[in-house]
Amino acid sequence: MPRRRELLFCVAFAGLAAPAATQGTGQQFRPELGIYVQQGELIRIEFIAFASGNQNTNDWQGHFAGYIEIALKPVLRRSLSEQPDVYRNKYLTMRAGYRRDTSLTSGQSISGNIGILELTSRYQLPGQFVISDRNRGDFRFIQGQAFSPRYRNRLRLERDLKRGWFACTPYVEDEIFFDTRYGRWTPNVYALGVQIPAGRHVVYETYYKRQNSSRSHPPHLYIVGFKWNLYF
């Protein structure tokens, strides 16, 4: 019975996003693709692209990024260590990259260029839970605005679950932003999601996020996303 409950838990997480997104006035849909190319044991190259669509105006924004990630220290292996994303087993990782934001439609989306630096640490908790703490700096050059760095901190709690051939990793997270344009902490984004391995090199992920911001209109944004992660 415990294993069966774990399986039902994974399925429930996978289906939570769709009904939640119907609430509220600000709604966004995000299809996403991540490609990860391993270069030895400690270095990999990453390409991530996603589109964010405003369901009210049908405007679409494209986001295209490239990263180099370095694992600095291994950590104890976890129950699903055979997953394609071997970096989930590292205690400390560092990532540097560049992202380009641009409009995909004729709407009023703002384009920009962003330099990114990240440092993520992971800790094993009792009960096979893992908590990760990501610190990130965005160095933003936004169209029509002055240079504006931004600090982001994200805490994520996750746990690997497995039932026979089926495995998944549900997670919850909360991320806060300090925006130097306004000199305040905004926005705050919290999320729940699930990652499901779909082969030796593929992980499917779906998530639901809510963004609260004192500087946005509307102040609350509901986001439903899905992502395919490909590992080579």
C-alpha positions as CSV (number, residue, x, y, z in Angstrom):
1,M,0.0,0.0,0.0
2,P,2.7,2.6,0.7
3,R,4.1,2.1,-2.8
4,R,0.7,2.5,-4.3
5,R,0.2,5.7,-2.4
6,E,3.5,7.0,-3.8
7,L,2.3,6.3,-7.4
8,L,-1.0,8.1,-6.8
9,F,0.9,11.0,-5.4
10,C,3.0,11.3,-8.6
11,V,-0.1,11.2,-10.8
12,A,-1.9,13.8,-8.7
13,F,1.0,16.2,-8.9
14,A,1.1,15.7,-12.7
15,G,-2.5,16.7,-13.0
16,L,-2.6,19.7,-10.6
17,A,-1.5,22.3,-13.1
18,A,-4.5,22.3,-15.4
19,P,-7.4,23.0,-13.1
20,A,-5.4,25.5,-11.0
21,A,-4.6,27.8,-14.0
22,T,-8.3,28.6,-14.6
23,Q,-8.4,30.7,-11.5
24,G,-7.5,34.4,-11.5
25,T,-7.3,37.0,-14.3
26,G,-3.6,36.9,-15.2
27,Q,-2.8,33.5,-16.9
28,Q,0.2,32.3,-18.8
29,F,1.2,29.2,-20.6
30,R,4.8,28.1,-21.0
31,P,6.1,25.3,-23.3
32,E,9.8,24.6,-22.6
33,L,12.7,22.6,-23.9
34,G,16.0,21.9,-22.2
35,I,19.0,20.2,-23.9
36,Y,21.9,19.1,-21.7
37,V,25.2,17.8,-23.2
38,Q,27.6,16.2,-20.8
39,Q,31.3,17.1,-21.2
40,G,33.1,14.7,-18.8
41,E,32.1,14.1,-15.2
42,L,32.0,17.7,-14.0
43,I,31.0,20.0,-16.9
44,R,28.0,20.2,-19.2
45,I,26.6,22.6,-21.7
46,E,22.9,23.5,-21.6
47,F,20.5,25.0,-24.1
48,I,17.1,26.1,-22.8
49,A,14.3,27.7,-24.7
50,F,10.7,28.5,-23.6
51,A,7.8,30.6,-24.8
52,S,5.5,32.5,-22.5
53,G,2.0,33.2,-23.8
54,N,-0.5,35.6,-22.4
55,Q,-3.9,33.9,-22.7
56,N,-5.7,37.2,-22.5
57,T,-3.9,39.1,-25.3
58,N,-2.4,36.1,-27.3
59,D,1.0,37.8,-27.1
60,W,4.0,35.4,-27.0
61,Q,7.5,36.1,-25.7
62,G,10.5,33.9,-26.6
63,H,13.4,33.2,-24.2
64,F,16.5,31.5,-25.5
65,A,19.5,30.7,-23.2
66,G,22.8,28.9,-23.2
67,Y,24.8,27.9,-20.1
68,I,27.9,26.2,-18.9
69,E,27.4,24.3,-15.6
70,I,30.2,22.9,-13.3
71,A,29.7,20.4,-10.5
72,L,32.0,21.1,-7.6
73,K,31.5,18.3,-5.2
74,P,29.5,14.9,-5.2
75,V,26.9,14.1,-2.6
76,L,25.5,10.8,-1.3
77,R,23.7,8.9,-4.1
78,R,19.9,9.0,-4.0
79,S,17.3,6.3,-4.6
80,L,16.7,7.3,-8.3
81,S,20.4,8.0,-9.0
82,E,20.0,6.3,-12.4
83,Q,17.9,9.3,-13.7
84,P,19.3,11.1,-16.8
85,D,20.0,14.3,-14.8
86,V,23.1,13.1,-12.9
87,Y,23.6,16.6,-11.5
88,R,20.8,16.0,-9.1
89,N,23.3,14.0,-7.1
90,K,25.8,16.8,-6.7
91,Y,26.2,18.8,-3.5
92,L,27.2,22.1,-5.2
93,T,26.9,23.3,-8.8
94,M,27.7,26.6,-10.5
95,R,26.2,27.8,-13.7
96,A,27.0,30.8,-16.0
97,G,25.1,31.8,-19.1
98,Y,23.3,34.3,-21.3
99,R,19.6,34.6,-22.2
100,R,17.9,36.5,-25.0
101,D,14.3,37.6,-24.6
102,T,12.4,38.7,-27.6
103,S,8.8,39.1,-28.9
104,L,7.4,36.3,-31.0
105,T,4.2,38.2,-32.0
106,S,3.3,41.7,-32.8
107,G,2.4,42.5,-29.2
108,Q,4.0,44.9,-26.8
109,S,6.6,42.5,-25.3
110,I,9.9,43.9,-24.3
111,S,13.2,42.4,-25.6
112,G,16.3,42.2,-23.5
113,N,19.7,40.5,-22.9
114,I,20.6,38.9,-19.6
115,G,23.8,37.6,-18.2
116,I,23.3,34.9,-15.5
117,L,25.3,33.5,-12.7
118,E,24.0,30.8,-10.4
119,L,25.2,28.8,-7.4
120,T,23.0,25.8,-6.2
121,S,23.6,23.7,-3.1
122,R,21.7,20.6,-2.2
123,Y,21.2,18.9,1.2
124,Q,19.9,15.4,2.1
125,L,17.1,15.5,4.7
126,P,15.5,12.8,6.8
127,G,12.8,10.8,5.0
128,Q,14.7,10.8,1.7
129,F,13.8,14.5,1.1
130,V,16.3,16.8,-0.6
131,I,16.3,20.6,-0.3
132,S,18.2,22.8,-2.7
133,D,19.1,26.5,-2.4
134,R,19.7,28.4,-5.6
135,N,21.3,31.9,-5.6
136,R,21.1,33.6,-8.9
137,G,22.2,37.0,-10.3
138,D,20.5,38.4,-13.4
139,F,22.5,41.2,-15.2
140,R,19.8,42.7,-17.3
141,F,20.0,45.0,-20.3
142,I,16.3,45.6,-21.1
143,Q,15.1,47.5,-24.2
144,G,14.5,51.2,-23.3
145,Q,15.8,50.8,-19.7
146,A,19.0,51.4,-17.8
147,F,21.1,48.4,-16.8
148,S,19.4,46.7,-13.9
149,P,20.8,43.7,-11.9
150,R,18.5,41.5,-10.0
151,Y,19.1,38.9,-7.2
152,R,17.0,35.7,-7.0
153,N,16.8,33.1,-4.3
154,R,14.9,29.8,-4.7
155,L,14.3,27.1,-2.2
156,R,13.1,23.7,-3.5
157,L,12.0,20.6,-1.6
158,E,11.7,17.4,-3.5
159,R,11.5,13.6,-3.0
160,D,12.1,10.7,-5.3
161,L,9.2,8.2,-5.6
162,K,9.2,4.8,-7.3
163,R,6.7,2.1,-8.0
164,G,8.1,-0.8,-10.2
165,W,9.1,0.7,-13.5
166,F,7.4,4.1,-12.8
167,A,9.4,6.8,-11.1
168,C,8.8,10.5,-10.5
169,T,10.0,13.4,-8.4
170,P,7.4,15.8,-7.0
171,Y,8.6,19.2,-5.7
172,V,7.5,22.4,-4.2
173,E,9.5,25.7,-4.4
174,D,9.5,29.3,-3.5
175,E,11.5,32.0,-5.2
176,I,12.0,35.7,-4.2
177,F,13.5,38.4,-6.3
178,F,15.2,41.7,-5.4
179,D,14.7,44.2,-8.2
180,T,17.2,47.1,-8.2
181,R,14.9,49.1,-10.4
182,Y,12.4,49.5,-7.5
183,G,14.7,48.8,-4.6
184,R,12.3,46.2,-3.2
185,W,11.6,42.4,-3.0
186,T,9.3,41.7,-5.9
187,P,8.0,39.4,-7.3
188,N,7.5,36.3,-5.2
189,V,6.9,33.0,-7.2
190,Y,5.9,29.8,-5.6
191,A,5.4,26.5,-7.5
192,L,4.6,22.9,-7.4
193,G,5.5,20.4,-10.1
194,V,6.7,16.9,-10.9
195,Q,9.5,15.4,-13.0
196,I,8.9,12.0,-14.7
197,P,11.7,10.1,-16.4
198,A,10.6,8.9,-19.9
199,G,13.6,6.9,-20.9
200,R,17.4,6.9,-20.4
201,H,17.8,10.4,-21.8
202,V,14.4,12.1,-21.4
203,V,12.6,13.7,-18.3
204,Y,9.2,15.2,-18.7
205,E,8.2,18.0,-16.3
206,T,5.0,19.8,-15.6
207,Y,4.4,22.6,-13.1
208,Y,2.0,25.2,-11.8
209,K,3.3,28.6,-10.6
210,R,1.7,31.6,-9.0
211,Q,3.5,35.0,-9.2
212,N,2.7,37.8,-6.8
213,S,4.1,41.2,-7.7
214,S,3.5,44.7,-6.3
215,R,4.7,46.2,-9.6
216,S,2.7,44.1,-12.1
217,H,-0.8,44.5,-13.5
218,P,-2.6,42.3,-12.6
219,P,-0.6,41.7,-9.4
220,H,-1.2,37.9,-9.5
221,L,-0.2,35.7,-12.4
222,Y,-1.0,32.0,-12.8
223,I,1.4,30.0,-14.9
224,V,1.0,26.5,-16.3
225,G,4.1,25.0,-17.9
226,F,5.5,21.8,-19.3
227,K,9.0,21.0,-20.2
228,W,11.0,18.2,-22.1
229,N,14.5,17.7,-20.8
230,L,16.9,15.9,-23.1
231,Y,20.2,14.5,-21.7
232,F,23.2,13.5,-23.9
